[in-house]
Amino acid sequence: MSLLANVLGFSAFGFGVRCFQLGLQKEGMFTRPLGHIGAAAAFGGIGYAVYHMEQRQNHLLADRKKELQTNRDRENAEYAARKAEAAA
């Protein structure tokens, strides 16, 4: 997902949470609009952090996968060499 989609999605969720909160309190949905802006901004910030955390995790997973593949190739080469020595 793109950064923009993450931030906007989390912001929309924050806006919805704020509307739900006001509904539970039986207040008007659009009273005090500064609270809506604050909730959307806070959740947008969380979306921004989640996006970068996901990118960092993907990078770490790719590095780990490359490392595991290198180890597997080395072990297969050693196994093939031992097998050839035993057959000879």
MDAnalysis code that builds the backbone (N, CA, C; Angstrom):
import MDAnalysis as mda
import numpy as np

u = mda.Universe.empty(264, n_residues=88, atom_resindex=np.repeat(np.arange(88), 3), trajectory=True)
u.add_TopologyAttr("name", ["N", "CA", "C"] * 88)
u.add_TopologyAttr("resid", np.arange(1, 89))
u.add_TopologyAttr("resname", ["MET", "SER", "LEU", "LEU", "ALA", "ASN", "VAL", "LEU", "GLY", "PHE", "SER", "ALA", "PHE", "GLY", "PHE", "GLY", "VAL", "ARG", "CYS", "PHE", "GLN", "LEU", "GLY", "LEU", "GLN", "LYS", "GLU", "GLY", "MET", "PHE", "THR", "ARG", "PRO", "LEU", "GLY", "HIS", "ILE", "GLY", "ALA", "ALA", "ALA", "ALA", "PHE", "GLY", "GLY", "ILE", "GLY", "TYR", "ALA", "VAL", "TYR", "HIS", "MET", "GLU", "GLN", "ARG", "GLN", "ASN", "HIS", "LEU", "LEU", "ALA", "ASP", "ARG", "LYS", "LYS", "GLU", "LEU", "GLN", "THR", "ASN", "ARG", "ASP", "ARG", "GLU", "ASN", "ALA", "GLU", "TYR", "ALA", "ALA", "ARG", "LYS", "ALA", "GLU", "ALA", "ALA", "ALA"])
u.atoms.positions = np.array([
    [0.830, -1.182, 0.000],
    [0.000, 0.000, 0.000],
    [0.876, 1.247, 0.000],
    [0.336, 2.272, -0.563],
    [1.103, 3.512, -0.622],
    [0.974, 4.286, 0.692],
    [1.871, 5.191, 0.860],
    [1.866, 6.026, 2.057],
    [0.579, 6.844, 2.137],
    [0.170, 7.403, 1.025],
    [-1.035, 8.217, 1.005],
    [-2.266, 7.401, 1.393],
    [-2.363, 6.182, 0.877],
    [-3.505, 5.332, 1.204],
    [-3.522, 4.982, 2.693],
    [-2.357, 4.710, 3.254],
    [-2.285, 4.396, 4.680],
    [-2.722, 5.582, 5.533],
    [-2.184, 6.747, 5.236],
    [-2.497, 7.931, 6.039],
    [-3.972, 8.299, 5.902],
    [-4.486, 8.295, 4.677],
    [-5.895, 8.650, 4.482],
    [-6.835, 7.613, 5.087],
    [-6.480, 6.353, 4.975],
    [-7.310, 5.303, 5.552],
    [-7.378, 5.398, 7.072],
    [-6.243, 5.584, 7.699],
    [-6.231, 5.720, 9.150],
    [-6.922, 7.010, 9.582],
    [-6.772, 8.077, 8.799],
    [-7.445, 9.340, 9.127],
    [-8.958, 9.176, 9.056],
    [-9.434, 8.493, 8.032],
    [-10.876, 8.253, 7.906],
    [-11.381, 7.414, 9.075],
    [-10.592, 6.438, 9.480],
    [-10.967, 5.627, 10.638],
    [-11.033, 6.490, 11.893],
    [-10.061, 7.388, 12.068],
    [-10.065, 8.294, 13.220],
    [-11.273, 9.205, 13.224],
    [-11.656, 9.698, 12.050],
    [-12.850, 10.530, 11.930],
    [-14.088, 9.726, 12.328],
    [-14.147, 8.479, 11.863],
    [-15.271, 7.608, 12.224],
    [-15.325, 7.309, 13.710],
    [-14.175, 7.107, 14.305],
    [-14.106, 6.856, 15.749],
    [-14.627, 8.063, 16.518],
    [-14.249, 9.246, 16.064],
    [-14.712, 10.472, 16.734],
    [-16.229, 10.614, 16.611],
    [-16.780, 10.327, 15.431],
    [-18.231, 10.383, 15.252],
    [-18.928, 9.353, 16.134],
    [-18.358, 8.156, 16.227],
    [-18.924, 7.114, 17.080],
    [-18.877, 7.538, 18.547],
    [-17.772, 8.152, 18.948],
    [-17.641, 8.630, 20.325],
    [-18.731, 9.649, 20.644],
    [-18.955, 10.594, 19.742],
    [-19.982, 11.600, 19.976],
    [-21.377, 10.969, 19.963],
    [-21.562, 9.933, 19.161],
    [-22.833, 9.227, 19.147],
    [-23.094, 8.527, 20.464],
    [-22.068, 7.935, 21.042],
    [-22.226, 7.279, 22.345],
    [-22.549, 8.290, 23.439],
    [-22.001, 9.488, 23.292],
    [-22.256, 10.541, 24.272],
    [-23.575, 11.274, 23.998],
    [-24.248, 10.881, 22.908],
    [-25.519, 11.477, 22.488],
    [-25.387, 12.979, 22.255],
    [-24.292, 13.342, 21.624],
    [-24.076, 14.720, 21.216],
    [-24.197, 14.783, 19.698],
    [-24.275, 15.972, 19.158],
    [-24.332, 16.142, 17.711],
    [-23.061, 15.635, 17.057],
    [-23.203, 15.023, 15.894],
    [-22.042, 14.423, 15.233],
    [-20.984, 15.448, 14.848],
    [-21.412, 16.629, 14.523],
    [-20.447, 17.606, 14.038],
    [-20.302, 18.797, 14.976],
    [-20.537, 18.565, 16.249],
    [-20.230, 19.614, 17.215],
    [-18.730, 19.574, 17.495],
    [-18.168, 20.679, 17.768],
    [-16.735, 20.809, 18.035],
    [-15.885, 20.131, 16.949],
    [-15.828, 20.712, 15.773],
    [-15.105, 20.082, 14.659],
    [-13.595, 19.971, 14.887],
    [-13.070, 20.721, 15.832],
    [-11.642, 20.615, 16.116],
    [-11.291, 19.216, 16.630],
    [-12.213, 18.594, 17.340],
    [-11.989, 17.217, 17.801],
    [-11.892, 16.236, 16.645],
    [-12.697, 16.459, 15.612],
    [-12.630, 15.605, 14.430],
    [-11.283, 15.746, 13.728],
    [-10.834, 16.985, 13.625],
    [-9.550, 17.241, 12.979],
    [-8.419, 16.614, 13.792],
    [-8.498, 16.743, 15.100],
    [-7.470, 16.147, 15.961],
    [-7.447, 14.634, 15.866],
    [-8.622, 14.024, 15.857],
    [-8.683, 12.561, 15.752],
    [-8.146, 12.098, 14.408],
    [-8.530, 12.793, 13.332],
    [-8.044, 12.419, 12.006],
    [-6.528, 12.599, 11.913],
    [-6.012, 13.666, 12.493],
    [-4.567, 13.903, 12.462],
    [-3.821, 12.860, 13.284],
    [-4.349, 12.533, 14.452],
    [-3.682, 11.540, 15.301],
    [-3.666, 10.171, 14.629],
    [-4.795, 9.767, 14.097],
    [-4.841, 8.472, 13.430],
    [-4.040, 8.492, 12.133],
    [-3.998, 9.635, 11.445],
    [-3.143, 9.765, 10.262],
    [-1.677, 9.592, 10.620],
    [-1.275, 10.133, 11.765],
    [0.096, 9.939, 12.246],
    [0.393, 8.485, 12.546],
    [-0.587, 7.805, 13.104],
    [-0.418, 6.370, 13.356],
    [-0.273, 5.620, 12.029],
    [-1.073, 5.997, 11.035],
    [-0.966, 5.382, 9.713],
    [0.399, 5.603, 9.086],
    [0.935, 6.803, 9.262],
    [2.274, 7.120, 8.762],
    [3.317, 6.220, 9.419],
    [3.213, 6.064, 10.737],
    [4.162, 5.216, 11.473],
    [4.022, 3.754, 11.057],
    [2.796, 3.296, 10.874],
    [2.569, 1.901, 10.469],
    [3.165, 1.648, 9.086],
    [3.009, 2.605, 8.182],
    [3.573, 2.454, 6.839],
    [5.090, 2.267, 6.911],
    [5.765, 3.127, 7.660],
    [7.223, 3.033, 7.746],
    [7.667, 1.791, 8.504],
    [6.904, 1.374, 9.497],
    [7.221, 0.134, 10.200],
    [7.108, -1.054, 9.242],
    [6.075, -1.060, 8.416],
    [5.879, -2.143, 7.455],
    [7.012, -2.172, 6.426],
    [7.443, -1.008, 5.968],
    [8.556, -0.944, 5.018],
    [9.842, -1.482, 5.648],
    [10.087, -1.120, 6.894],
    [11.281, -1.594, 7.594],
    [11.228, -3.109, 7.778],
    [10.063, -3.642, 8.132],
    [9.917, -5.085, 8.309],
    [10.111, -5.825, 6.987],
    [9.575, -5.279, 5.907],
    [9.761, -5.912, 4.602],
    [11.226, -5.949, 4.210],
    [11.943, -4.868, 4.508],
    [13.377, -4.823, 4.213],
    [14.132, -5.867, 5.047],
    [13.809, -5.963, 6.326],
    [14.466, -6.947, 7.187],
    [14.148, -8.375, 6.743],
    [12.913, -8.615, 6.338],
    [12.540, -9.952, 5.853],
    [13.272, -10.305, 4.568],
    [13.432, -9.334, 3.679],
    [14.159, -9.584, 2.431],
    [15.622, -9.907, 2.718],
    [16.228, -9.164, 3.636],
    [17.618, -9.445, 4.011],
    [17.749, -10.833, 4.625],
    [16.816, -11.176, 5.488],
    [16.858, -12.490, 6.151],
    [16.658, -13.609, 5.133],
    [15.761, -13.397, 4.180],
    [15.523, -14.405, 3.149],
    [16.773, -14.607, 2.302],
    [17.446, -13.502, 1.960],
    [18.677, -13.594, 1.182],
    [19.750, -14.353, 1.959],
    [19.841, -14.073, 3.259],
    [20.822, -14.757, 4.115],
    [20.526, -16.253, 4.201],
    [19.261, -16.599, 4.376],
    [18.885, -18.010, 4.454],
    [19.151, -18.730, 3.135],
    [18.886, -18.066, 2.015],
    [19.149, -18.674, 0.714],
    [20.640, -18.902, 0.508],
    [21.461, -17.961, 0.941],
    [22.907, -18.122, 0.846],
    [23.374, -19.315, 1.679],
    [22.865, -19.420, 2.902],
    [23.224, -20.548, 3.761],
    [22.774, -21.871, 3.147],
    [21.571, -21.880, 2.581],
    [21.055, -23.107, 1.972],
    [21.908, -23.511, 0.774],
    [22.309, -22.561, -0.049],
    [23.155, -22.866, -1.202],
    [24.511, -23.405, -0.759],
    [25.088, -22.798, 0.277],
    [26.380, -23.260, 0.786],
    [26.274, -24.675, 1.339],
    [25.229, -24.950, 2.105],
    [25.046, -26.287, 2.664],
    [24.790, -27.320, 1.577],
    [24.054, -26.957, 0.542],
    [23.826, -27.885, -0.570],
    [25.118, -28.183, -1.310],
    [25.972, -27.176, -1.483],
    [27.261, -27.388, -2.140],
    [28.143, -28.303, -1.296],
    [28.159, -28.089, 0.028],
    [28.942, -28.959, 0.908],
    [28.415, -30.389, 0.875],
    [27.110, -30.545, 0.860],
    [26.504, -31.877, 0.805],
    [26.862, -32.593, -0.507],
    [26.796, -31.834, -1.607],
    [27.123, -32.424, -2.899],
    [28.598, -32.834, -2.950],
    [29.478, -32.022, -2.343],
    [30.910, -32.350, -2.321],
    [31.160, -33.609, -1.477],
    [30.504, -33.703, -0.317],
    [30.668, -34.905, 0.523],
    [30.113, -36.140, -0.185],
    [29.022, -35.980, -0.873],
    [28.402, -37.093, -1.597],
    [29.314, -37.562, -2.732],
    [29.941, -36.601, -3.421],
    [30.869, -36.961, -4.509],
    [32.105, -37.659, -3.959],
    [32.616, -37.209, -2.790],
    [33.767, -37.858, -2.175],
    [33.441, -39.279, -1.739],
    [32.250, -39.469, -1.220],
    [31.850, -40.805, -0.753],
    [31.656, -41.756, -1.931],
    [31.192, -41.253, -3.046],
    [30.960, -42.096, -4.240],
    [32.267, -42.430, -4.915],
    [33.296, -41.594, -4.755],
    [34.565, -41.817, -5.447],
    [35.476, -42.769, -4.718],
])
